[in-house]
Amino acid sequence: MLNIVFIGTAGCGKTSLTYAFGKWLENELDANTSYVNLDPGVYITPYNPSYDVREIITVDELMKRGLGPNGAMVRAAEIIEEKIFEVSRKIHDLRSDFKLIDTPGQMELFLFRPMGPRFIEEIAKHSPTVSVYIIDPALASTLSGLATSLLLPMITRLRLGVPVVSVINKADLPEIYKVEEFSKNLHDLEKEMISEERGLIVDLASRFLELIEEFSKTIRIVKTSAKTGEGMSDLYTLIHEALCECGDLM
């Protein structure tokens, strides 16, 4: 059994990619797949959740008690954290080859609050776990946005403590070509960033790109599209490689 956790910035296509990859696993590998929804604020999912955190709490319910949207999301994350053992046990009890875990649309609720790292710690005790970080081409289509997008998977690896693979989703959109051009040569990216800035930010940009370049030597980013199905085989291979590197074979 393998846990695959999908994470990324709002609007990157987490839910759609979770569903598309699950259908690919079922159709191409004849795999038994479970879908897990960890977003207490979502209204509809394209998949039928095998476990749904909305059984515990929903953002709508908290807003009816007087909380605003942001406060309701934060409080929902706190409630889920309080019941993290119950949540992780129910997911552990799912009998399937792959458990695809769809995280909240607001990435910070999962990644930067205690709920996410604690959840990953619990499920990783029982089954190999890998995180798929989804890069949104809308964010990565500017120089500063690309630099940020390349750094966030590193932060995800640091926070969650499990292997992280990176994909650029929405490969069917025209913005993807701009991202590919920026990514061809990080030295050119550094020159462009520095030319746009002045003062101390120049040194910061240079050091920042050095870190990203060093990190990029050990990663491979693939393109995916939940809409067309492009890249699902590449994503599967990437996950397999990540697990082999850390000693967990599929």
PyMOL commands that set and color helices and strands:
alter all, ss='L'
color gray80, all
select helices_A, chain A and resi 14-29+53-55+59-64+69-82+84-92+107-111+115-124+137-140+143-160+175-183+186-196+200-216+232-246
alter helices_A, ss='H'
color red, helices_A
select strands_A, chain A and resi 2-8+33-37+51-52+98-102+129-135+164-168+221-223
alter strands_A, ss='S'
color yellow, strands_A
deselect
rebuild
show_as cartoon
